[in-house]
Amino acid sequence: MSARPLSSPPRRTRTKSTDQETIGERVIGLRSNGKSFAQIAETVGVKRSVDAFGLFVDAVAARPKADRSKLRAEENARLDTLESRMQRITDVDQRDRKLASVGRLRQRLAGA
């Protein structure tokens, strides 16, 4: 067994998991402060708003159950508002396409 000198503390390296947690916490904070996923994507350095949404969903899934429920409820309220605005789109195909997108976001969020 190899012994490490007592005077040197164990080395902490930043892991991908730690980086993801940090980014996830940042994404949740930005979203809770009213930032859009497009703004969040730009801030954290991902290309698309849907990628930022994925980071949000992953971060929500990593939270304790009570936090997950609260964050999901807050995001579902935002999606309700978005869906209400989309209902006013007069182009039926465009409206249906956008509403289907919101439905997919809800499904992803529910899985978190």
Buried (B, 14 or more C-beta within 10 A) or exposed (E): EEEEEEEEEEEEEEEEEEEBBEBBEBBBEBBEEEBEBEBBBBEBEBEEBBBBBBBBBBBBEBBEEEEBEBBBEBBBEEBEEBBEEBEEBEEEEEBEEBBEEBEEBBEBBEEB
